[in-house]
Amino acid sequence: MTETTPLITSPEHSVEGFVREFLRELNFTQGTVLERATTNDAYLALARTVRHYLMSRWIETTVDHYRAQPKAVAYLSAEYLLGRQLDNALLAADLEEIAAEGLASLGLDLAELRDAEVEPGLGNGGLGRLAACFVDSLATMSVPAIGYGIRYEYGIFRQRFAGGRQVEEPDTWLAGGAPWEFAHPEHAVTVGFGGHTEKYTGDDGVERSRWVPGWQVLGVPYNYMVPGYRNGRVNTLRLWSARATHAFDLQIFNEGDYVDAVRSRTFAENISKVLYPEDSTPQGKELRLQQQYFFVACSIRDFVDQLLPAGFDLRRLPERIVFQLNDTHPVVAIPELMRVLVDDEGFGWDEAWDVTRRCFAYTCHTLLPEALEVWSVELMGRLLPRHLEIIYRINEEFLAQVRERSGGDELLVRRMSIIAEHPQRAVRMAFLATVAATRVNGVAELHSQLLRDKVLADFAQLWPEKFTNVTNGVTPRRFVRLANPGLSGLITEAIGDGWVTDLDRLRELEPLADDAEFRRRFREVKAANKGRLVDVLRRRDGIEVDPGTMLDVMVKRLHEYKRQLLKLLHVVTLYDRITAGEVSVDDVPARTVVFGAKAAPGYVMAKEIIALINHVGAVVNAHPDVSTVLRVAFPANYDVTVAETLIPAADLSEQISLAGKEASGTGNMKFALNGALTIGTDDGANVEIRRLVGDDNFFLFGLTEPEASAIAEAGYRPSSYYEENPGLRRALDLVASGAFSDGDRGAFEPVVANLLAEDRFMVLADYQAYLDAQARVEAAYADPDAWSRSAVLNVARSGFFSSDRSMRDYLDRVWHARPLPG
Ligand SMILES: *Cc1c(COP(=O)(O)O)cnc(C)c1O
């Protein structure tokens, strides 16, 4: 790796050069000719052509990293919600115009080929998308970094609706060919599972433990390019795919059962077969723990064997690497590194612990107790017996320290133990991560505060210096420059194009908020984006949207804490008031309420809510009067590609979680950067958005976190809101009456009953405040000039939410690593 042969130069950066390369790919790799090529043939040839332009940068970046031996960041994430690759690669390589022109000269349409790409949906929602934004920023900032994850054969399910209810279909994203990945079976690593541990006496006379795994799996790395934006850098995302080992097969072949041997191959390969479609509520399934251990064990092995020079002294590992744990999914990497150092490398325990502690940092992504991952001791012991021993010892030493510091406070010791005793003995992964990591961060100011004060309060008392905040961000390349070419052009015309990599420069737009001509052009862009959305929804979903209406958008995973039901109660109330003749269609602005949301397949209530939204939508849209001012659109299968057309068209961004439940949100940032105004609670990063864009340009409503906690403390009674608020009562009664289910009163009874009896996320408590805030929205929307002034200010003041800034914060506060020059 130190000496490389000279590189074949990239194809010529011109239309002619591009066309030549494209035709070569079509003929030689795709094996067809222009006249006979299908759209998919042309897409694959195009993808490979673009790849070639990035290839030499990729190899150079890899070689530079190896030569410089800098401190690198290894981002460990079980999810990467990447979105389509072609557009981003074209942008990074500065090939957009050349490709469009070159393809047109061959009678091909770039836009049509783009649409042929199936996005790799290797994540559920915000957490996976965050990982994708972060690797983009790291590449663009020339930070030596590698992303590690799992190459799921099936990503997040495809959602469709049948009778308004969610149906899940497998995501066969690899079926059409996978032009962006490079398999490296020659760098496969072996990972063990199960078996037992045994004691033995080493050459040094010291008694040691070792793991004798019961079965093994091969991890094959697949590399993906992560191109920096026009900086000559291409980083690597390395995703692991599970294969059966030959030894594994042979053993069973030798036992004589061919069919069983083939079946066991499938068993091993199951590990990377499918992404768990759960968001915020992990189910604790054995296969999931297998996935977690599989990818972190592969990644640690890979880093040590491939990226460090031969003979590297692992005592110095913390100088060369920091493993960032994206939530608890990769936390089993901590006992794995201990195992490698102690069992494989012969380190003493204390020495190994000292190294391990300095190699990890942990990001917590939740406040919901049910989202804090735990693994039963029974399962951990069966699947990873040596790791369980290591975890026990880490816990023992940690608790001894707690005992000593607290003067033997056994209540505290029990509270802080990495091993929970009830309802079953289980490993608390968030605690393990907190004990081991050099830094623990939340993902927005409020979230980090609540971690310190509530979720991890005992730990924050013990180690206040460990805790920090890094507010999330989103990449301006994908979510502004690519998703919103109209706005990007307008911004660049006004302030130049430096904002794409320095988003704070959007501030320079502020004076233009007062420029009537700029606002007019801003509105023109918004109108064009709505037009584009209308086309997409018509073609994709057969949904008709009136581009002249206010677009009121709530897109995110379906979860009760996010409160899609609160939005829906607003719709039902509007419907009720108009049909009752209390509100005239002449007095309200016409609006289209757009929902986009997938529910975890096993989350029954979330799926009921989806059905209810679709049923209410059908009735609203069919009503002759109501539908002139209110329509509901719920395109199926919300994903990154949909987000990219929907968000730039939005007028109003719905960020209405119960305060204290949304860790950060990143959808909220995408909307603000695209000039939507937010209606939102004081939750997650909404707090920072509002502080930056200003109270006048944000519709705040609802309980604050301390208020919600106080109500919960005192005993929340949702039915009292029902009893005291006639509008709310009518809305809920309407749902219960069967008005949206062909008279079937039972259809949505569980949803209404749950709101009245429990309402964990205080939808009813916030209902009136939400309606009042929507009245303020209506008044504001009636003045287009004032509205677009606020919208421009949202854009100008949201530069802070670039993931480049998040990366700078991580570099300074957590990783203590630096970009490479050039
Ligand atoms: C940004 C994004 C999310 C996260 O949205 P939140 O509103 O922050 O929950 C989820 N899914 C997709 C496809 C996204 O692009």
The ligand as an ORCA input file, in Angstrom:
! r2SCAN-3c Opt
* xyz 0 1
  C     -34.571     13.586      7.772
  C     -35.297     12.302      7.611
  C     -35.883     11.687      8.721
  C     -35.864     12.297     10.115
  O     -37.007     13.114     10.266
  P     -37.426     13.669     11.713
  O     -38.537     14.616     11.391
  O     -36.247     14.362     12.277
  O     -37.887     12.506     12.504
  C     -36.571     10.508      8.534
  N     -36.668      9.950      7.322
  C     -36.127     10.518      6.219
  C     -36.294      9.860      4.902
  C     -35.416     11.702      6.331
  O     -34.859     12.248      5.242
*
